[in-house]
Amino acid sequence: MLNFQEEIVSELVQENALAVVAAGLGLPSILAALVRLHSSSSGVLFLLSVPDDLRRGLRDELQAQDIGAEQPVEINTQFTAAERAEMYSKGGAFLVTSRILVVDMLNERVPFHKVAGIIVNNSHRMTETCAEAFIVRLYRSKNKAGYVRGISDQARGLTSGFMKMERVMKSLLVKKLNLWPRFHLSIATALEESPPDVVDIRVPLTPSMLAIQNAILEVMDACLKELRKTNKVDVEDLTVENGLFKSFDEIVRMQLDPIWHTIGRKTKRLVADLKTLRKLAEYLIRYDAVTFLKYLDTVRASEGVKSVWVFAGPAHRIFELAKRRVYQIVRTDGEQVESVVKQASRAVSKGKAQSKNKGRREQEEEEADAKVSGKGVELEVVAEEMPKWKVYKEILEEIQQEIQSRPADLPEDSWKSEARVLVACKDERTAWQLQRFILKGPEELMREEWNNYLLAKAELHGMTLRDKKKSRSKPQAQPQSAHGLVEQTALLAACAEVVALNKMEESSEAGTSGKRCKGKGKRKKRPDNTEQQVSEEPVIPLQNTGATDMSLEDVGASSLVPPVQYYALESDQYRILDTTGPSYVIVYDPDMKFVREMEVFKAKHPQRRLKVYFLFYEESTEGKKFEASIQRETTAFETLIRQKASMIIPVDQTLDVPSPQAPNSVSSRKAGGRKNMEKHMQIVVDMREFSSSLPCVLHQQGMRILPVTLEVGDYVLSPEICVERKSIADLYASFSSGRLYHQAETMTRYYRLPVLLIEFSQDKSFSLQSANEVGDDIVPANIVSKMSLLVLHFPRLRIVWSRSLHATAELFATLKSNQDEPDAERAMRVGVPTEDGLIEGDVRAENYNTTAVEMLRRLPGVTDANYRTIMDGCKSLAELSIMPFEQLAELMGGQRPARMLRDFLDAKFPTL
């Protein structure tokens, strides 16, 4: 470990605190050191909010720091409750999910006196009602001697919102804040003592790429100006620079969520368009020209006229320049393309006149198509290469020369074993494409991408494995402009030829299967006019380490050249540098976190040579985004430093949990305000509900939570009141699947007061739909119509509306007044048949054979939406088995479910 990492651990050990560390400074090393300081004899240590990739990095780091170190045990649903309780009693470090630990704490399976402490990772995500805050509160209520430590590497997450840092510290119940930015003196000294050799290479964009990027930024700026006119969003955040980050979408949507139902469709569309434009700016510099054009075609087909940005002036340049990077329209006889466009225009005009006289639209299409397709128009494949590819190859050649000119006193085997090349890319697709670029060359790589593009186009236009005549017999949507008609005709002709060649290749013999389809179109020749040998190669999957090996010997390099390993930054693999041990790193896509990891790696190995090549697109959004990410983190730490100097924290920030009594207000008019001794409130909660924050809020209100597995309902407030809780998204989904009708029916069967709770989010509108969405006519698919039908079918069902989680807690307290406390054991048995087939509390058992009903519902084709209709249409399962297919289809709502049930009933029983 480095000195500053030891200082971070030392400060956390001395006092309970929240540590905020800059990204990429060795979070797995810090967590591993904290785990190593704990032993099983000292009790239990819980690690919360640790994602899977960090868990792997933590285990690798523990093994690297100490081979005999005790590894933390991962607790999941594979362990039973008894097994978990036994493991807790033995002590040790545990990686556990928050939902499991909350349930175990409430059921007193966790020996609180043996818990040494809790470490909460990603503390910037904590809120007062999250599961991690619930765990800390439960722990502190039973154990005040243990420690609670929070750690985060996302400084910006603690600066968003009002007093976010103070609220996070209050949720953790800590009083101290430790800040470790990159410009901290200890960190800067350690990382700058022996920095790596850095080569900064600025690659210019091609003129077409630069023009597309400028057009995207112009459209984005136009959308932002339109969004500013609404006066409903903070204008300080509406900048093009912020629009390049993913967090921008969340910021804008978070500001508009409370009034989302009041804003118009245009504003909603602008928010979605900004997300699309951000992706376009990112994909322009990440993917090749053909892939970018394919994505543009997908955007145009999926969004179409719904988008606002498509109708902006610069948007036309984006589509046109993207196509010109891939292909151009040429004539085989040398005639200018403009003349073809003029003839096509005349053909269209003549076709319109004839169609008026003849009264047939088909004449117009045939005439225009004949005039254009007979001129020998074809596509010239340009397939512009990515500018970084050439520079990337030159870097590999430079590394090869350095390897060959090794020091004379260094043995060849030692030099080759130490010299390794690591290429850091944004995603696996880029890494895979760079491998293909080295193995096949740019010509063959772009030809394959072009052929795949044509095949996708052919499939889109219905030109699968059929000849051209049959495919053209289908009605095709003709472009409106003459130029578009010429281009579409040439493109479809190229698609037809590549489909025919692909069909011939698939049906050819094994000896000729290696021949490649050259694709339709005249390809521009390279200056060397060379042709590379092509071989069939499958996609090379990335390994679990996040890197893929490929030796440069495959492309004819010297035997001294080391292997090249590709690493996808999105895989977020920790210790990738320690695992590969590279001497050369090519940062193909710059990333702030990975830059810090390289600095830490070099500081740990000062004697090891490390040369880093940075590839930036000059005057591009890539460089702006990288520089902005560093500036945003620096600004966040400066903000936290100022807040730390002025924040107010109680001297003894202790746990403040209300007594487990009904939170009713006390009136001074009743016996002078004397408080009466009230009974303890308790609520039976389904285990699956602990993924929400409501159980935490109920506990904050002083209610006792009894977590069990419920067959009926989500919350049992009393022996007579059962509540089914639905968020807005869950409400719509439950209506669509028919699950809500079944849930309402079961609650009505087993409880006297069934309640449907519809809970809204506190930061969103308190309405199911906006006023402009309410029409004059009754629509069955409308949510209000579905709610009306639900009330008509179940008159005893009570619907309760809640504005927020805290409002729900108050509603529960009101509903529980003058009610007996629920029995958890009985609530678990409700809806579960016994060995005799009887169900406790079933009020329908006198009218229906519940065993037969349960069997009916398990038959193929029978769903929650149609089984009641089947029960009304036949009296028994025997009658159902002999019912005619037509009548069965009418009862089940279609022929498909009826066929499933009929095939099941008529299936032959296997014999031995």
Long-range contacts (C-beta under 8 A, 24 or more apart in sequence): 1-26, 1-29, 1-33, 1-65, 2-26, 2-190, 2-600, 2-603, 2-604, 3-186, 3-190, 4-180, 4-184, 4-186, 4-187, 4-190, 5-29, 5-30, 5-33, 6-33, 7-186, 8-178, 8-180, 9-33, 9-34, 9-37, 11-178, 12-149, 12-151, 12-178, 13-37, 15-175, 15-176, 16-147, 16-148, 16-149, 16-172, 16-173, 16-174, 16-175, 16-176, 17-149, 17-150, 17-174, 17-175, 17-176, 17-177, 17-178, 18-123, 18-149, 18-150, 18-151, 18-152, 18-168, 18-169, 18-172, 18-174, 18-176, 18-177, 18-178, 19-149, 19-150, 19-151, 19-152, 19-178, 19-180, 20-124, 20-151, 20-152, 20-153, 20-155, 20-158, 20-177, 20-178, 20-179, 20-180, 20-637, 20-640, 21-151, 21-152, 21-153, 21-180, 22-153, 22-155, 22-180, 22-181, 22-182, 22-187, 22-596, 22-633, 22-637, 23-153, 23-154, 23-592, 23-593, 23-596, 23-633, 24-153, 24-592, 24-593, 24-594, 24-595, 24-596, 24-597, 24-599, 24-600, 25-153, 25-180, 25-182, 25-187, 25-596, 25-600, 26-597, 26-600, 27-54, 27-151, 27-153, 27-574, 28-54, 28-57, 28-58, 28-60, 28-61, 28-574, 28-575, 29-61, 29-65, 30-151, 31-58, 31-61, 31-119, 31-121, 31-151, 32-58, 32-61, 32-62, 32-65, 32-69, 33-65, 34-119, 34-149, 35-62, 35-69, 35-72, 35-93, 36-62, 36-65, 36-66, 36-69, 38-93, 38-116, 38-117, 39-70, 40-70, 40-90, 40-91, 40-92, 41-91, 42-91, 42-116, 43-91, 43-114, 43-115, 43-116, 43-146, 44-88, 44-91, 44-92, 44-93, 44-94, 44-110, 44-111, 44-114, 44-115, 44-116, 45-72, 45-92, 45-93, 45-94, 45-115, 45-116, 45-117, 45-118, 45-119, 46-94, 46-96, 46-101, 46-115, 46-117, 46-118, 46-119, 46-135, 47-72, 47-93, 47-94, 47-95, 47-96, 47-119, 47-121, 48-96, 48-98, 48-101, 48-118, 48-119, 48-120, 48-121, 48-132, 48-135, 49-98, 49-120, 49-121, 49-122, 49-123, 49-125, 49-132, 50-95, 50-121, 51-122, 53-571, 53-572, 53-573, 53-574, 54-121, 54-574, 55-95, 56-573, 56-574, 57-573, 57-574, 57-575, 60-574, 60-575, 60-578, 60-579, 61-574, 61-575, 64-575, 64-578, 75-100, 75-101, 76-100, 81-107, 81-109, 84-109, 85-109, 85-110, 88-114, 89-114, 98-130, 98-131, 98-132, 98-134, 98-135, 99-131, 99-690, 99-691, 101-135, 102-131, 102-134, 102-135, 102-138, 102-690, 102-695, 102-707, 103-687, 103-690, 103-707, 105-135, 105-138, 105-139, 106-138, 106-705, 106-706, 106-707, 107-707, 112-139, 112-142, 112-143, 113-142, 113-143, 115-139, 115-143, 115-146, 116-146, 116-147, 117-146, 117-147, 117-148, 117-149, 118-146, 118-147, 118-148, 118-149, 119-149, 119-150, 119-151, 120-148, 120-149, 120-150, 120-151, 120-172, 121-151, 121-152, 122-152, 122-154, 123-150, 123-151, 123-152, 123-168, 123-172, 124-152, 124-154, 124-155, 124-157, 124-158, 124-164, 124-168, 125-157, 126-150, 126-168, 126-171, 126-172, 127-167, 127-171, 127-693, 128-167, 128-170, 128-171, 128-700, 129-693, 129-696, 129-697, 129-700, 129-805, 130-171, 130-693, 130-696, 131-690, 131-693, 131-696, 132-171, 133-171, 133-172, 133-696, 134-695, 134-696, 134-699, 136-171, 136-172, 136-173, 137-173, 137-655, 137-657, 137-699, 137-700, 138-699, 140-173, 140-654, 140-655, 141-655, 141-657, 144-654, 144-655, 148-172, 148-173, 148-174, 149-174, 150-174, 155-181, 155-633, 155-636, 155-637, 155-640, 156-247, 156-632, 156-633, 156-636, 158-636, 158-640, 159-636, 159-639, 159-640, 160-251, 165-640, 165-643, 165-644, 165-647, 166-643, 166-647, 166-648, 166-649, 169-649, 169-653, 170-653, 173-653, 173-654, 173-655, 174-653, 175-649, 175-650, 175-653, 177-640, 177-644, 177-647, 179-637, 179-640, 179-641, 179-644, 181-633, 181-634, 181-637, 182-596, 182-633, 182-634, 183-634, 183-637, 190-603, 191-599, 191-600, 191-602, 191-603, 193-603, 193-606, 194-602, 194-603, 194-606, 195-599, 195-602, 196-585, 196-598, 196-599, 196-602, 196-610, 196-611, 196-612, 197-609, 197-610, 197-611, 197-612, 198-612, 198-614, 199-611, 199-612, 199-613, 199-614, 200-614, 200-616, 201-391, 201-395, 201-613, 201-614, 201-615, 201-616, 202-616, 202-617, 202-618, 203-387, 203-388, 203-391, 203-615, 203-616, 203-617, 203-618, 204-387, 204-617, 204-618, 204-619, 205-285, 205-387, 205-617, 205-618, 205-619, 205-620, 206-325, 206-384, 206-387, 208-321, 208-324, 208-325, 208-384, 209-284, 209-285, 209-325, 209-387, 210-619, 211-317, 211-321, 212-284, 212-317, 212-318, 212-321, 212-322, 213-281, 213-284, 213-285, 213-620, 213-621, 214-314, 215-314, 215-315, 215-317, 215-318, 215-321, 216-277, 216-280, 216-281, 216-284, 216-314, 216-318, 217-281, 217-621, 218-312, 218-313, 218-314, 219-277, 219-309, 219-312, 219-314, 219-315, 219-318, 220-274, 220-277, 220-278, 220-281, 220-309, 222-309, 222-312, 222-314, 223-270, 223-273, 223-274, 223-277, 223-308, 223-309, 223-312, 224-274, 226-266, 226-270, 226-308, 227-252, 227-267, 227-270, 227-271, 227-274, 230-263, 230-267, 232-256, 232-259, 232-263, 232-267, 241-624, 241-628, 243-274, 243-277, 243-278, 244-278, 244-281, 244-282, 244-621, 244-624, 244-625, 244-628, 245-278, 245-625, 245-628, 245-629, 245-632, 246-278, 248-274, 248-278, 249-274, 249-275, 249-278, 254-763, 257-761, 257-763, 257-764, 258-763, 258-764, 258-765, 259-765, 260-764, 260-765, 261-765, 261-767, 261-769, 261-770, 262-765, 262-770, 266-308, 269-306, 269-307, 269-308, 270-308, 272-307, 273-307, 273-308, 273-309, 276-303, 276-307, 276-309, 277-309, 280-318, 281-621, 282-621, 285-617, 285-620, 285-621, 285-622, 286-426, 286-427, 286-430, 286-589, 287-429, 287-430, 288-385, 288-386, 288-433, 288-445, 288-446, 288-449, 289-322, 289-325, 289-326, 289-382, 289-383, 289-384, 289-385, 289-386, 289-446, 290-326, 290-383, 290-446, 290-449, 290-450, 290-452, 290-453, 291-449, 292-322, 292-325, 293-322, 293-323, 293-325, 293-326, 293-453, 294-453, 294-456, 296-322, 323-487, 324-382, 325-382, 325-383, 325-384, 326-381, 326-382, 326-383, 326-384, 326-450, 326-453, 327-379, 327-380, 327-381, 327-382, 327-383, 327-491, 327-521, 328-379, 328-380, 328-382, 329-377, 329-378, 329-379, 329-380, 329-486, 329-487, 329-490, 330-377, 330-378, 330-379, 330-380, 330-522, 331-375, 331-376, 331-377, 331-378, 332-376, 332-377, 332-378, 333-376, 335-375, 337-377, 337-486, 340-372, 340-375, 340-377, 340-486, 341-482, 341-483, 341-486, 342-482, 343-371, 343-372, 343-375, 344-368, 344-371, 344-372, 344-482, 344-483, 344-485, 344-486, 345-482, 346-371, 347-371, 347-372, 348-482, 348-485, 365-478, 368-478, 368-485, 369-478, 369-489, 372-485, 372-486, 372-489, 373-489, 373-493, 377-486, 377-489, 377-490, 377-493, 378-490, 378-493, 378-494, 378-520, 378-521, 378-522, 379-490, 379-491, 379-494, 379-520, 379-521, 379-522, 380-521, 380-522, 380-523, 380-524, 381-447, 381-450, 381-519, 381-521, 381-522, 381-523, 381-524, 382-524, 383-446, 383-447, 383-449, 383-450, 383-523, 385-442, 385-446, 387-617, 388-588, 388-615, 388-617, 389-434, 389-437, 389-442, 391-615, 392-423, 392-434, 392-437, 392-586, 392-588, 392-615, 393-437, 393-438, 395-586, 395-613, 396-421, 396-438, 396-552, 396-564, 399-561, 399-584, 400-552, 400-557, 400-558, 400-560, 400-561, 403-558, 403-560, 403-561, 403-562, 404-558, 404-560, 406-560, 412-560, 415-560, 416-560, 416-562, 418-581, 418-583, 419-562, 419-583, 419-584, 420-562, 420-563, 420-565, 420-580, 420-581, 420-582, 420-583, 420-584, 421-562, 421-563, 421-564, 421-565, 421-582, 421-583, 421-584, 421-585, 421-586, 422-547, 422-564, 422-565, 422-566, 422-567, 422-576, 422-577, 422-580, 422-582, 422-584, 422-585, 422-586, 423-564, 423-565, 423-566, 423-567, 423-585, 423-586, 423-588, 424-567, 424-569, 424-585, 424-586, 424-587, 424-588, 424-589, 424-591, 424-594, 425-566, 425-567, 425-568, 425-569, 425-588, 425-589, 426-568, 426-569, 426-570, 426-588, 426-589, 426-591, 427-568, 427-569, 427-570, 428-542, 428-568, 428-570, 428-571, 430-568, 430-588, 430-589, 431-542, 431-548, 431-566, 431-567, 431-568, 432-539, 432-540, 432-542, 432-548, 432-566, 434-566, 434-588, 435-540, 435-548, 435-550, 435-566, 436-537, 438-550, 438-552, 438-554, 438-555, 438-564, 439-537, 439-550, 439-554, 439-555, 440-532, 440-534, 440-537, 441-532, 443-523, 443-526, 443-531, 443-532, 444-516, 444-532, 444-534, 447-516, 447-518, 447-519, 447-523, 448-516, 450-519, 450-521, 451-498, 451-502, 451-517, 451-519, 454-494, 454-495, 454-498, 454-499, 454-519, 454-520, 455-495, 455-498, 455-499, 455-502, 457-491, 457-492, 457-495, 458-495, 458-496, 458-498, 458-499, 461-492, 461-495, 463-492, 463-495, 463-496, 463-499, 464-499, 465-499, 465-503, 467-500, 468-496, 468-500, 471-496, 493-520, 494-519, 494-520, 494-521, 495-520, 542-566, 542-568, 542-571, 545-573, 545-576, 545-579, 545-580, 546-571, 546-572, 546-573, 546-576, 547-573, 547-576, 547-579, 547-580, 569-594, 577-601, 581-608, 582-610, 583-608, 583-609, 583-610, 583-611, 584-610, 584-611, 584-612, 584-613, 585-610, 585-611, 585-612, 585-613, 586-612, 586-613, 586-615, 587-612, 587-613, 587-614, 587-615, 588-615, 589-615, 589-622, 590-614, 590-615, 590-616, 590-622, 590-623, 590-626, 591-626, 592-626, 592-629, 592-630, 592-633, 657-699, 657-700, 657-702, 658-700, 658-701, 658-702, 659-702, 660-702, 660-703, 660-704, 661-702, 662-702, 662-813, 662-816, 662-817, 663-701, 663-702, 663-809, 663-810, 663-813, 664-813, 664-817, 679-821, 680-704, 680-821, 681-813, 681-816, 681-821, 682-706, 682-821, 682-822, 683-715, 683-716, 683-717, 683-812, 683-816, 683-822, 684-708, 684-710, 684-715, 684-716, 684-822, 684-824, 684-827, 685-714, 685-715, 686-710, 686-713, 686-714, 686-715, 688-714, 689-714, 689-715, 689-725, 692-725, 692-727, 693-805, 694-725, 694-759, 694-805, 694-808, 694-809, 697-805, 697-806, 697-808, 697-809, 698-809, 698-812, 700-809, 701-809, 701-810, 701-813, 703-809, 703-812, 703-813, 706-822, 706-824, 708-824, 708-827, 708-828, 709-828, 710-827, 710-828, 710-830, 711-746, 711-828, 711-830, 711-831, 711-832, 712-743, 712-746, 712-747, 712-750, 712-751, 712-830, 712-831, 713-743, 713-746, 713-747, 713-751, 713-754, 715-757, 715-812, 716-822, 716-827, 717-812, 717-815, 717-816, 717-819, 717-822, 718-815, 718-816, 718-819, 718-820, 718-821, 718-822, 719-820, 719-822, 719-823, 719-826, 720-751, 720-752, 720-753, 720-819, 721-751, 721-752, 721-753, 721-755, 721-815, 721-816, 721-819, 722-747, 722-750, 722-751, 722-753, 722-754, 722-755, 723-755, 723-756, 723-757, 723-800, 723-812, 724-754, 724-755, 724-756, 724-757, 725-757, 725-759, 725-808, 726-756, 726-757, 726-758, 726-759, 727-759, 727-760, 727-761, 728-758, 728-759, 728-760, 728-761, 728-764, 728-768, 731-758, 731-783, 732-783, 735-783, 735-786, 737-864, 738-863, 738-864, 738-865, 739-864, 740-790, 741-790, 741-793, 741-864, 741-865, 741-868, 742-864, 744-790, 744-793, 744-794, 744-797, 745-794, 745-868, 746-831, 747-797, 748-794, 748-796, 748-797, 749-842, 749-843, 749-844, 750-830, 750-831, 750-839, 750-841, 750-842, 750-843, 751-830, 751-841, 752-796, 753-796, 753-798, 754-794, 754-796, 754-797, 754-798, 755-797, 755-798, 755-799, 755-800, 755-815, 756-790, 756-797, 756-798, 756-799, 756-800, 757-800, 757-802, 757-808, 757-811, 758-799, 758-800, 758-801, 758-802, 759-802, 759-804, 759-805, 759-808, 760-801, 760-802, 760-803, 760-804, 761-804, 762-803, 762-804, 762-805, 762-806, 766-801, 766-803, 852-876, 852-877, 856-880, 859-901, 859-904, 860-897, 860-900, 860-901, 860-903, 860-904, 861-892, 861-896, 861-897, 861-898, 861-899, 861-900, 861-901, 861-904, 862-892, 862-897, 862-901, 863-897, 865-893, 866-891, 866-892, 866-893, 866-897, 869-893, 881-905
